[in-house]
Amino acid sequence: MNGNTEKTPTLRVRIYPDARARAGESLELARLKNFASRELRNKSVLRSLLLYEKDRLAPDEFLAKMEIWLRLLDFELVDK
């Protein structure tokens, strides 16, 4: 161990098997936006993207954007 006690921020997401997308359903982004506001740097590109995102997204739109968000998060954690 290198003695570094800095914790990496985590966001817990639960995806339930019975939570299938139906017409008109959307996902609430309040917890994700709260995480971004609290844990990411003020100049973070990911933070800005998440905070400017709509408050609700269709499941397919959320999944499409999630891949990009995760790549940005990896990039920002390495750049820290």
C-alpha positions in Angstrom: 0.0 0.0 0.0 1.2 3.5 -0.8 -0.4 5.2 2.2 -2.8 7.1 0.1 -6.1 7.3 2.0 -8.0 9.4 -0.5 -11.3 7.8 -1.3 -12.6 7.6 -4.9 -16.2 9.0 -5.1 -18.8 6.3 -5.8 -22.3 6.4 -7.0 -24.5 3.3 -6.4 -27.0 2.5 -9.1 -29.6 -0.2 -8.8 -31.1 -1.7 -12.0 -33.9 -4.0 -11.3 -34.7 -6.9 -13.7 -38.4 -6.0 -13.8 -37.7 -2.3 -14.6 -38.3 -2.7 -18.3 -38.8 0.4 -20.4 -42.4 1.1 -21.2 -43.7 3.9 -23.4 -43.5 7.1 -21.6 -41.3 6.0 -18.8 -38.2 8.0 -17.8 -35.4 8.0 -15.3 -34.9 10.7 -12.7 -31.4 12.2 -12.7 -31.6 14.1 -9.4 -29.2 11.7 -7.5 -26.7 11.6 -10.4 -26.8 15.4 -10.6 -26.3 15.7 -6.8 -23.3 13.3 -7.0 -21.8 15.4 -9.8 -22.4 18.7 -8.0 -20.9 17.3 -4.7 -18.0 15.1 -5.9 -16.7 16.5 -9.2 -14.5 19.5 -9.6 -16.1 22.8 -10.6 -14.2 22.8 -14.0 -15.1 19.2 -14.7 -16.6 18.7 -18.2 -18.6 15.7 -16.9 -20.0 17.8 -14.1 -21.1 20.5 -16.5 -22.7 17.9 -18.9 -24.6 16.2 -16.1 -25.9 19.4 -14.5 -27.1 20.8 -17.8 -28.8 17.5 -18.7 -32.6 17.3 -18.6 -34.0 16.1 -15.2 -35.6 13.0 -16.7 -34.3 10.8 -19.6 -35.9 7.9 -21.4 -34.1 4.7 -20.5 -32.6 4.2 -24.0 -31.3 7.8 -24.0 -29.8 7.3 -20.5 -28.0 4.1 -21.5 -26.6 5.8 -24.7 -25.2 8.7 -22.7 -24.0 6.6 -19.8 -21.2 5.1 -21.9 -19.9 8.6 -22.6 -20.3 9.7 -19.0 -18.3 6.7 -17.7 -15.5 7.4 -20.2 -15.3 11.0 -19.1 -15.3 9.9 -15.5 -12.3 7.5 -16.1 -10.5 10.3 -17.9 -11.1 12.8 -15.1 -10.1 10.3 -12.4 -6.7 9.7 -14.2 -6.2 13.4 -14.7 -6.8 14.2 -11.0 
